[in-house]
Amino acid sequence: MNMQKAWLYEEYGPKEVLKLGDFPVPTPRHDQLLVQVRAAALNPIDFKRRQRALFPSDFPVVPGCDMAGVVVAKGGGITKFNIGDEVYGNIQDFNAEGNLKQLGTLAQFIIVEENLVAMKPKNISFEEAASLPLAVQTAIEGFITAGFKQGQTIFIVGGAGGVGTLVVQLAKHLYGASQVVATTSTPKVEFVKNLGADKVVDYTTTRYEEIEEKYDFLYDTIGDCKNSFVVAKDDAPIVVITWPPSHSRATYSSLTVRGEILEELRPYLESGKLKAVIDPTGPYNFTDVIEAFRYLETGRARGKVVISPFPLQHLPSSILCESNNNLPPEMVSLKMPVH
Ligand SMILES: NC(=O)c1ccc[n+]([C@@H]2O[C@H](COP(=O)([O-])OP(=O)(O)OC[C@H]3O[C@@H](n4cnc5c(N)ncnc54)[C@H](OP(=O)(O)O)[C@@H]3O)[C@@H](O)[C@H]2O)c1
């Protein structure tokens, strides 16, 4: 059996429960790809899920949703991708029971269904690609939830985080908002302006009540709508992405995990209208995952916390071909003891 390195935890708790273990390289089912991970990104869901039983998980859990990498093997039913393709995606689709997979992207090799990934645009790096999927799928869903229309104004609470940096860009460059206003703290005002915000509100010096203008859409990425709702017009949608919503007018929006969404973004990524935003403290080396989580968990990330490089390992040629294995990959993988 081929072994790989993966970050994992066997109990809920703080970042210290994470350890680097030896794990079997999973075998793709007929509808799955085996991808050698070149870069991954962290999301708050990764540590929220680790801290408590948010989604009941069998241990060990390999955390991580986002990745970019190279297809090294594929099941017989794969039609869209070939070995050697550079792909990216959020691999954590919910299964029928509403649970997340046990095997995430903080591993050298991952398995993923082909409908969850897209070809990486050639003009962006693995790091940039890995930073996008979960956050951009979330950001887009919020506009859909609101029924946002070109020419409307938008007020974004939290313009500097993983999701917020993309909401600002999407509003300005893809959805045609007539005015984009976003909040952040003093050191990040210029940064958020440079993403495309027409106006940035420094929340350390300005309270929502002091803002006179009212907006067509309030997009709250922070979960502050019990206070921020005052900037929304009376009939304006208020969308939040944190659970539970803290105001009765707010609608909770959750991401849809699909590779197609990334495919639709390809022209905007190729033209540079939409840019990946990688937190400048990173990318963090694969061996520095605990430090990367420590930083993300401060809640101060500027864009996305990215993990790269991953250690490269060559697999024997016997597995670098189509696989007809129909066993659920988790069953193959989790039989092995973890060190
Ligand atoms: N519903 C879904 O499908 C979904 C999907 C993805 C994420 N989420 C949730 O959405 C939230 C945001 O995710 P994320 O990845 O963007 O997190 P993140 O990257 O950790 O967000 C960090 C940013 O939040 C900003 N921030 C913190 N408090 C703020 C405040 N009071 N006002 C304005 N900005 C503030 C910080 O800027 P400053 O330093 O300037 O404060 C920082 O830049 C998380 O709770 C996450 O779990 C939900």
The ligand as an SDF file (V2000), in Angstrom:
LIG
                    3D

 48 52  0  0  0  0  0  0  0  0999 V2000
  -22.5700   30.0080    4.9760 N   0  0  0  0  0  0  0  0  0  0  0  0
  -21.5240   29.5360    4.3270 C   0  0  0  0  0  0  0  0  0  0  0  0
  -21.6900   28.7570    3.3680 O   0  0  0  0  0  0  0  0  0  0  0  0
  -20.1410   29.9960    4.7100 C   0  0  0  0  0  0  0  0  0  0  0  0
  -19.0700   29.7670    3.8470 C   0  0  0  0  0  0  0  0  0  0  0  0
  -17.8350   30.3110    4.1610 C   0  0  0  0  0  0  0  0  0  0  0  0
  -17.6580   30.9870    5.3610 C   0  0  0  0  0  0  0  0  0  0  0  0
  -18.7000   31.1230    6.2160 N   0  0  0  0  0  0  0  0  0  0  0  0
  -18.5380   31.8460    7.4890 C   0  0  0  0  0  0  0  0  0  0  0  0
  -18.3950   33.2310    7.1560 O   0  0  0  0  0  0  0  0  0  0  0  0
  -17.5260   33.8740    8.0780 C   0  0  0  0  0  0  0  0  0  0  0  0
  -16.4470   34.6120    7.2970 C   0  0  0  0  0  0  0  0  0  0  0  0
  -15.6290   33.6700    6.6320 O   0  0  0  0  0  0  0  0  0  0  0  0
  -14.2140   34.1270    6.0510 P   0  0  0  0  0  0  0  0  0  0  0  0
  -13.5880   32.9460    5.4220 O   0  0  0  0  0  0  0  0  0  0  0  0
  -14.3530   35.3770    5.2620 O   0  0  0  0  0  0  0  0  0  0  0  0
  -13.4600   34.4820    7.4240 O   0  0  0  0  0  0  0  0  0  0  0  0
  -12.0590   35.2040    7.6410 P   0  0  0  0  0  0  0  0  0  0  0  0
  -11.2610   35.1880    6.3900 O   0  0  0  0  0  0  0  0  0  0  0  0
  -11.4420   34.6000    8.8530 O   0  0  0  0  0  0  0  0  0  0  0  0
  -12.4690   36.7130    7.9890 O   0  0  0  0  0  0  0  0  0  0  0  0
  -11.4770   37.5150    8.5440 C   0  0  0  0  0  0  0  0  0  0  0  0
  -11.8190   38.9650    8.3130 C   0  0  0  0  0  0  0  0  0  0  0  0
  -12.9520   39.3380    9.0820 O   0  0  0  0  0  0  0  0  0  0  0  0
  -12.8520   40.7330    9.3280 C   0  0  0  0  0  0  0  0  0  0  0  0
  -13.6480   41.1450   10.4710 N   0  0  0  0  0  0  0  0  0  0  0  0
  -13.6770   40.5810   11.7140 C   0  0  0  0  0  0  0  0  0  0  0  0
  -14.5550   41.2450   12.5150 N   0  0  0  0  0  0  0  0  0  0  0  0
  -15.0820   42.2450   11.7510 C   0  0  0  0  0  0  0  0  0  0  0  0
  -16.0540   43.2600   11.9880 C   0  0  0  0  0  0  0  0  0  0  0  0
  -16.6550   43.3930   13.1770 N   0  0  0  0  0  0  0  0  0  0  0  0
  -16.3780   44.0910   10.9670 N   0  0  0  0  0  0  0  0  0  0  0  0
  -15.7910   43.9710    9.7580 C   0  0  0  0  0  0  0  0  0  0  0  0
  -14.8530   43.0390    9.4650 N   0  0  0  0  0  0  0  0  0  0  0  0
  -14.5080   42.1810   10.4530 C   0  0  0  0  0  0  0  0  0  0  0  0
  -11.3840   40.9320    9.5880 C   0  0  0  0  0  0  0  0  0  0  0  0
  -11.0260   42.2440    9.1940 O   0  0  0  0  0  0  0  0  0  0  0  0
  -10.5310   43.2750   10.3100 P   0  0  0  0  0  0  0  0  0  0  0  0
   -9.2310   42.7230   10.8220 O   0  0  0  0  0  0  0  0  0  0  0  0
  -10.4400   44.5490    9.5850 O   0  0  0  0  0  0  0  0  0  0  0  0
  -11.5880   43.2540   11.3920 O   0  0  0  0  0  0  0  0  0  0  0  0
  -10.6890   39.8820    8.7190 C   0  0  0  0  0  0  0  0  0  0  0  0
  -10.0820   40.4550    7.5810 O   0  0  0  0  0  0  0  0  0  0  0  0
  -16.9880   32.7700    8.9990 C   0  0  0  0  0  0  0  0  0  0  0  0
  -17.7660   32.7600   10.1790 O   0  0  0  0  0  0  0  0  0  0  0  0
  -17.2340   31.4880    8.2100 C   0  0  0  0  0  0  0  0  0  0  0  0
  -17.3980   30.3470    9.0170 O   0  0  0  0  0  0  0  0  0  0  0  0
  -19.9420   30.6450    5.9110 C   0  0  0  0  0  0  0  0  0  0  0  0
  1  2  1  0
  2  3  2  0
  2  4  1  0
  4  5  1  0
  4 48  2  0
  5  6  2  0
  6  7  1  0
  7  8  2  0
  8  9  1  0
  8 48  1  0
  9 10  1  0
  9 46  1  0
 10 11  1  0
 11 12  1  0
 11 44  1  0
 12 13  1  0
 13 14  1  0
 14 15  2  0
 14 16  1  0
 14 17  1  0
 17 18  1  0
 18 19  2  0
 18 20  1  0
 18 21  1  0
 21 22  1  0
 22 23  1  0
 23 24  1  0
 23 42  1  0
 24 25  1  0
 25 26  1  0
 25 36  1  0
 26 27  1  0
 26 35  1  0
 27 28  2  0
 28 29  1  0
 29 30  1  0
 29 35  2  0
 30 31  1  0
 30 32  2  0
 32 33  1  0
 33 34  2  0
 34 35  1  0
 36 37  1  0
 36 42  1  0
 37 38  1  0
 38 39  2  0
 38 40  1  0
 38 41  1  0
 42 43  1  0
 44 45  1  0
 44 46  1  0
 46 47  1  0
M  CHG  2   8   1  16  -1
M  END
$$$$
